[in-house]
Amino acid sequence: MLIGEIFDEFIHVIHENQKYTIGLINENKEVALCSDTKMISKTVDYNYPNKNNVFLKLS
């Protein structure tokens, strides 16, 4: 899974700045990969961002 390997490297960069959390959400709106491992498997609706979260759909 190439995207997973690339994402793991990006998570490493994000960990250097604890202000941010980044994750990938699957088609079931579940967090598949995340810099905050506690978020993995949680359901997130990326259609409803708030002041603390912005979600972008990968096409």
Distance bins in CASP14 RR format, pairs under 12 A and 6 or more apart:
PFRMAT RR
TARGET T0000
AUTHOR 0000-0000-0000
RMODE 2
METHOD distances of the structure
MODEL  1
1 7 0 0 0 0 1 0 0 0 0 0 0
1 8 0 0 0 0 1 0 0 0 0 0 0
1 24 0 0 0 0 0 1 0 0 0 0 0
1 32 0 0 0 0 1 0 0 0 0 0 0
1 33 0 0 0 0 1 0 0 0 0 0 0
2 8 0 0 0 0 0 1 0 0 0 0 0
2 9 0 0 0 0 0 1 0 0 0 0 0
3 9 0 0 0 0 0 1 0 0 0 0 0
3 10 0 0 0 0 0 1 0 0 0 0 0
3 23 0 0 0 0 0 1 0 0 0 0 0
3 24 1 0 0 1 0 0 0 0 0 0 0
3 26 0 0 0 0 0 1 0 0 0 0 0
3 32 0 0 0 0 1 0 0 0 0 0 0
3 33 0 0 0 0 1 0 0 0 0 0 0
3 58 0 0 0 0 1 0 0 0 0 0 0
4 10 0 0 0 0 1 0 0 0 0 0 0
4 11 0 0 0 0 1 0 0 0 0 0 0
4 23 0 0 0 0 0 1 0 0 0 0 0
4 24 1 0 0 1 0 0 0 0 0 0 0
4 32 0 0 0 0 1 0 0 0 0 0 0
4 33 1 0 0 1 0 0 0 0 0 0 0
4 34 0 0 0 0 0 1 0 0 0 0 0
4 58 0 0 0 0 0 1 0 0 0 0 0
5 11 0 0 0 0 0 1 0 0 0 0 0
5 12 0 0 0 0 0 1 0 0 0 0 0
5 33 0 0 0 0 0 1 0 0 0 0 0
6 12 0 0 0 0 0 1 0 0 0 0 0
6 13 0 0 0 0 0 1 0 0 0 0 0
6 22 0 0 0 0 0 1 0 0 0 0 0
6 24 0 0 0 0 0 1 0 0 0 0 0
6 33 0 0 0 0 0 1 0 0 0 0 0
6 58 0 0 0 0 0 1 0 0 0 0 0
7 13 0 0 0 0 0 1 0 0 0 0 0
7 14 0 0 0 0 1 0 0 0 0 0 0
7 22 0 0 0 0 1 0 0 0 0 0 0
7 23 1 0 0 1 0 0 0 0 0 0 0
7 24 1 0 1 0 0 0 0 0 0 0 0
7 25 0 0 0 0 0 1 0 0 0 0 0
7 31 0 0 0 0 0 1 0 0 0 0 0
7 32 0 0 0 0 1 0 0 0 0 0 0
7 33 1 0 1 0 0 0 0 0 0 0 0
7 34 0 0 0 0 1 0 0 0 0 0 0
7 35 0 0 0 0 1 0 0 0 0 0 0
7 58 0 0 0 0 0 1 0 0 0 0 0
8 14 0 0 0 0 0 1 0 0 0 0 0
8 15 0 0 0 0 0 1 0 0 0 0 0
8 22 0 0 0 0 0 1 0 0 0 0 0
8 23 0 0 0 0 0 1 0 0 0 0 0
8 24 0 0 0 0 0 1 0 0 0 0 0
8 32 0 0 0 0 0 1 0 0 0 0 0
8 33 1 0 0 1 0 0 0 0 0 0 0
8 34 0 0 0 0 0 1 0 0 0 0 0
8 35 0 0 0 0 1 0 0 0 0 0 0
8 37 0 0 0 0 0 1 0 0 0 0 0
9 15 0 0 0 0 0 1 0 0 0 0 0
9 22 0 0 0 0 0 1 0 0 0 0 0
9 33 0 0 0 0 0 1 0 0 0 0 0
9 35 0 0 0 0 0 1 0 0 0 0 0
10 16 0 0 0 0 0 1 0 0 0 0 0
10 17 0 0 0 0 0 1 0 0 0 0 0
10 20 0 0 0 0 0 1 0 0 0 0 0
10 21 0 0 0 0 0 1 0 0 0 0 0
10 22 1 0 0 1 0 0 0 0 0 0 0
10 23 0 0 0 0 1 0 0 0 0 0 0
10 24 0 0 0 0 1 0 0 0 0 0 0
10 33 0 0 0 0 1 0 0 0 0 0 0
10 34 0 0 0 0 0 1 0 0 0 0 0
10 35 0 0 0 0 1 0 0 0 0 0 0
11 17 0 0 0 0 0 1 0 0 0 0 0
11 20 0 0 0 0 0 1 0 0 0 0 0
11 21 0 0 0 0 1 0 0 0 0 0 0
11 22 1 0 0 1 0 0 0 0 0 0 0
11 23 0 0 0 0 1 0 0 0 0 0 0
11 24 0 0 0 0 1 0 0 0 0 0 0
11 33 1 0 0 1 0 0 0 0 0 0 0
11 34 1 0 0 1 0 0 0 0 0 0 0
11 35 1 0 1 0 0 0 0 0 0 0 0
11 36 0 0 0 0 1 0 0 0 0 0 0
11 37 0 0 0 0 1 0 0 0 0 0 0
11 39 0 0 0 0 0 1 0 0 0 0 0
11 40 0 0 0 0 0 1 0 0 0 0 0
12 22 0 0 0 0 0 1 0 0 0 0 0
12 35 0 0 0 0 1 0 0 0 0 0 0
13 20 0 0 0 0 1 0 0 0 0 0 0
13 22 0 0 0 0 1 0 0 0 0 0 0
13 35 0 0 0 0 1 0 0 0 0 0 0
14 20 1 0 1 0 0 0 0 0 0 0 0
14 21 1 0 0 1 0 0 0 0 0 0 0
14 22 1 0 1 0 0 0 0 0 0 0 0
14 23 0 0 0 0 1 0 0 0 0 0 0
14 33 0 0 0 0 0 1 0 0 0 0 0
14 34 0 0 0 0 1 0 0 0 0 0 0
14 35 1 0 1 0 0 0 0 0 0 0 0
14 36 0 0 0 0 1 0 0 0 0 0 0
15 21 0 0 0 0 1 0 0 0 0 0 0
15 22 0 0 0 0 1 0 0 0 0 0 0
15 34 0 0 0 0 0 1 0 0 0 0 0
15 35 1 0 0 1 0 0 0 0 0 0 0
15 36 0 0 0 0 1 0 0 0 0 0 0
15 37 0 0 0 0 0 1 0 0 0 0 0
16 35 0 0 0 0 0 1 0 0 0 0 0
17 35 0 0 0 0 0 1 0 0 0 0 0
18 35 0 0 0 0 1 0 0 0 0 0 0
18 36 0 0 0 0 1 0 0 0 0 0 0
19 35 0 0 0 0 0 1 0 0 0 0 0
19 52 0 0 0 0 0 1 0 0 0 0 0
20 34 0 0 0 0 0 1 0 0 0 0 0
20 35 1 0 0 1 0 0 0 0 0 0 0
20 36 0 0 0 0 1 0 0 0 0 0 0
20 52 0 0 0 0 0 1 0 0 0 0 0
20 53 0 0 0 0 0 1 0 0 0 0 0
20 54 0 0 0 0 0 1 0 0 0 0 0
21 31 0 0 0 0 1 0 0 0 0 0 0
21 33 0 0 0 0 0 1 0 0 0 0 0
21 34 1 0 0 1 0 0 0 0 0 0 0
21 35 1 0 1 0 0 0 0 0 0 0 0
21 36 1 0 1 0 0 0 0 0 0 0 0
21 37 0 0 0 0 0 1 0 0 0 0 0
21 38 0 0 0 0 1 0 0 0 0 0 0
21 39 1 0 0 1 0 0 0 0 0 0 0
21 40 0 0 0 0 0 1 0 0 0 0 0
21 42 0 0 0 0 0 1 0 0 0 0 0
21 44 0 0 0 0 0 1 0 0 0 0 0
21 52 0 0 0 0 1 0 0 0 0 0 0
21 53 0 0 0 0 1 0 0 0 0 0 0
21 54 0 0 0 0 0 1 0 0 0 0 0
21 55 0 0 0 0 0 1 0 0 0 0 0
22 31 0 0 0 0 0 1 0 0 0 0 0
22 32 0 0 0 0 0 1 0 0 0 0 0
22 33 0 0 0 0 1 0 0 0 0 0 0
22 34 1 0 0 1 0 0 0 0 0 0 0
22 35 1 0 1 0 0 0 0 0 0 0 0
22 36 0 0 0 0 1 0 0 0 0 0 0
22 39 0 0 0 0 0 1 0 0 0 0 0
22 53 0 0 0 0 0 1 0 0 0 0 0
22 54 0 0 0 0 0 1 0 0 0 0 0
22 55 0 0 0 0 0 1 0 0 0 0 0
22 56 0 0 0 0 1 0 0 0 0 0 0
22 58 0 0 0 0 0 1 0 0 0 0 0
23 30 0 0 0 0 0 1 0 0 0 0 0
23 31 1 0 0 1 0 0 0 0 0 0 0
23 32 1 0 0 1 0 0 0 0 0 0 0
23 33 1 0 1 0 0 0 0 0 0 0 0
23 34 1 0 1 0 0 0 0 0 0 0 0
23 35 1 0 0 1 0 0 0 0 0 0 0
23 36 0 0 0 0 1 0 0 0 0 0 0
23 37 0 0 0 0 0 1 0 0 0 0 0
23 38 0 0 0 0 0 1 0 0 0 0 0
23 39 1 0 0 1 0 0 0 0 0 0 0
23 40 0 0 0 0 1 0 0 0 0 0 0
23 42 0 0 0 0 0 1 0 0 0 0 0
23 44 0 0 0 0 1 0 0 0 0 0 0
23 46 0 0 0 0 0 1 0 0 0 0 0
23 53 0 0 0 0 0 1 0 0 0 0 0
23 54 0 0 0 0 0 1 0 0 0 0 0
23 55 0 0 0 0 1 0 0 0 0 0 0
23 56 0 0 0 0 1 0 0 0 0 0 0
23 58 0 0 0 0 0 1 0 0 0 0 0
24 30 0 0 0 0 1 0 0 0 0 0 0
24 31 1 0 0 1 0 0 0 0 0 0 0
24 32 1 0 1 0 0 0 0 0 0 0 0
24 33 1 0 1 0 0 0 0 0 0 0 0
24 34 1 0 0 1 0 0 0 0 0 0 0
24 35 0 0 0 0 0 1 0 0 0 0 0
24 39 0 0 0 0 0 1 0 0 0 0 0
24 40 0 0 0 0 1 0 0 0 0 0 0
24 44 0 0 0 0 0 1 0 0 0 0 0
24 46 0 0 0 0 0 1 0 0 0 0 0
24 55 0 0 0 0 0 1 0 0 0 0 0
24 56 0 0 0 0 0 1 0 0 0 0 0
24 57 0 0 0 0 0 1 0 0 0 0 0
24 58 1 0 0 1 0 0 0 0 0 0 0
25 31 1 0 1 0 0 0 0 0 0 0 0
25 32 1 0 0 1 0 0 0 0 0 0 0
25 33 0 0 0 0 1 0 0 0 0 0 0
25 34 0 0 0 0 1 0 0 0 0 0 0
25 39 0 0 0 0 1 0 0 0 0 0 0
25 40 0 0 0 0 0 1 0 0 0 0 0
25 41 0 0 0 0 0 1 0 0 0 0 0
25 42 0 0 0 0 1 0 0 0 0 0 0
25 43 0 0 0 0 1 0 0 0 0 0 0
25 44 1 0 1 0 0 0 0 0 0 0 0
25 45 0 0 0 0 1 0 0 0 0 0 0
25 46 1 0 1 0 0 0 0 0 0 0 0
25 47 0 0 0 0 0 1 0 0 0 0 0
25 53 0 0 0 0 0 1 0 0 0 0 0
25 55 1 0 0 1 0 0 0 0 0 0 0
25 56 0 0 0 0 1 0 0 0 0 0 0
25 57 0 0 0 0 1 0 0 0 0 0 0
25 58 0 0 0 0 1 0 0 0 0 0 0
26 32 1 0 1 0 0 0 0 0 0 0 0
26 33 0 0 0 0 1 0 0 0 0 0 0
26 34 0 0 0 0 0 1 0 0 0 0 0
26 40 0 0 0 0 0 1 0 0 0 0 0
26 41 0 0 0 0 1 0 0 0 0 0 0
26 42 0 0 0 0 0 1 0 0 0 0 0
26 43 0 0 0 0 0 1 0 0 0 0 0
26 44 0 0 0 0 0 1 0 0 0 0 0
26 46 0 0 0 0 0 1 0 0 0 0 0
26 57 0 0 0 0 0 1 0 0 0 0 0
26 58 0 0 0 0 0 1 0 0 0 0 0
27 43 0 0 0 0 0 1 0 0 0 0 0
27 46 0 0 0 0 0 1 0 0 0 0 0
27 57 0 0 0 0 0 1 0 0 0 0 0
27 58 0 0 0 0 0 1 0 0 0 0 0
28 41 0 0 0 0 0 1 0 0 0 0 0
28 42 0 0 0 0 0 1 0 0 0 0 0
28 43 1 0 0 1 0 0 0 0 0 0 0
28 44 0 0 0 0 0 1 0 0 0 0 0
28 45 0 0 0 0 0 1 0 0 0 0 0
28 46 0 0 0 0 0 1 0 0 0 0 0
29 41 0 0 0 0 0 1 0 0 0 0 0
29 42 0 0 0 0 1 0 0 0 0 0 0
29 43 1 0 1 0 0 0 0 0 0 0 0
29 44 1 0 1 0 0 0 0 0 0 0 0
29 45 1 0 1 0 0 0 0 0 0 0 0
29 46 1 0 0 1 0 0 0 0 0 0 0
29 47 0 0 0 0 1 0 0 0 0 0 0
29 48 0 0 0 0 0 1 0 0 0 0 0
29 55 0 0 0 0 1 0 0 0 0 0 0
29 57 0 0 0 0 0 1 0 0 0 0 0
30 39 0 0 0 0 1 0 0 0 0 0 0
30 40 0 0 0 0 1 0 0 0 0 0 0
30 41 1 0 1 0 0 0 0 0 0 0 0
30 42 1 0 0 1 0 0 0 0 0 0 0
30 43 1 0 1 0 0 0 0 0 0 0 0
30 44 1 0 0 1 0 0 0 0 0 0 0
30 45 0 0 0 0 0 1 0 0 0 0 0
30 46 0 0 0 0 0 1 0 0 0 0 0
31 37 0 0 0 0 1 0 0 0 0 0 0
31 38 0 0 0 0 1 0 0 0 0 0 0
31 39 1 0 1 0 0 0 0 0 0 0 0
31 40 1 0 1 0 0 0 0 0 0 0 0
31 41 1 0 0 1 0 0 0 0 0 0 0
31 42 1 0 1 0 0 0 0 0 0 0 0
31 43 1 0 0 1 0 0 0 0 0 0 0
31 44 1 0 1 0 0 0 0 0 0 0 0
31 45 0 0 0 0 0 1 0 0 0 0 0
31 46 0 0 0 0 0 1 0 0 0 0 0
31 53 0 0 0 0 0 1 0 0 0 0 0
31 55 0 0 0 0 0 1 0 0 0 0 0
32 39 0 0 0 0 0 1 0 0 0 0 0
32 40 1 0 0 1 0 0 0 0 0 0 0
32 41 0 0 0 0 1 0 0 0 0 0 0
32 42 0 0 0 0 0 1 0 0 0 0 0
32 43 0 0 0 0 0 1 0 0 0 0 0
32 44 0 0 0 0 0 1 0 0 0 0 0
32 58 0 0 0 0 0 1 0 0 0 0 0
33 39 0 0 0 0 1 0 0 0 0 0 0
33 40 1 0 0 1 0 0 0 0 0 0 0
33 41 0 0 0 0 0 1 0 0 0 0 0
33 58 0 0 0 0 0 1 0 0 0 0 0
34 40 1 0 1 0 0 0 0 0 0 0 0
34 41 0 0 0 0 1 0 0 0 0 0 0
34 42 0 0 0 0 1 0 0 0 0 0 0
34 44 0 0 0 0 1 0 0 0 0 0 0
34 55 0 0 0 0 0 1 0 0 0 0 0
36 42 0 0 0 0 1 0 0 0 0 0 0
36 44 0 0 0 0 0 1 0 0 0 0 0
36 53 0 0 0 0 0 1 0 0 0 0 0
39 53 0 0 0 0 0 1 0 0 0 0 0
39 55 0 0 0 0 0 1 0 0 0 0 0
44 50 0 0 0 0 0 1 0 0 0 0 0
44 53 1 0 0 1 0 0 0 0 0 0 0
44 54 0 0 0 0 0 1 0 0 0 0 0
44 55 1 0 0 1 0 0 0 0 0 0 0
44 57 0 0 0 0 0 1 0 0 0 0 0
45 53 0 0 0 0 0 1 0 0 0 0 0
45 55 0 0 0 0 1 0 0 0 0 0 0
45 57 0 0 0 0 0 1 0 0 0 0 0
46 53 0 0 0 0 1 0 0 0 0 0 0
46 54 0 0 0 0 1 0 0 0 0 0 0
46 55 1 1 0 0 0 0 0 0 0 0 0
46 56 1 0 0 1 0 0 0 0 0 0 0
46 57 1 0 0 1 0 0 0 0 0 0 0
46 58 0 0 0 0 0 1 0 0 0 0 0
47 53 0 0 0 0 0 1 0 0 0 0 0
47 54 0 0 0 0 0 1 0 0 0 0 0
47 55 1 0 0 1 0 0 0 0 0 0 0
47 56 0 0 0 0 0 1 0 0 0 0 0
47 57 0 0 0 0 1 0 0 0 0 0 0
48 54 0 0 0 0 0 1 0 0 0 0 0
48 55 0 0 0 0 1 0 0 0 0 0 0
49 55 1 0 1 0 0 0 0 0 0 0 0
49 56 0 0 0 0 1 0 0 0 0 0 0
49 57 0 0 0 0 0 1 0 0 0 0 0
END
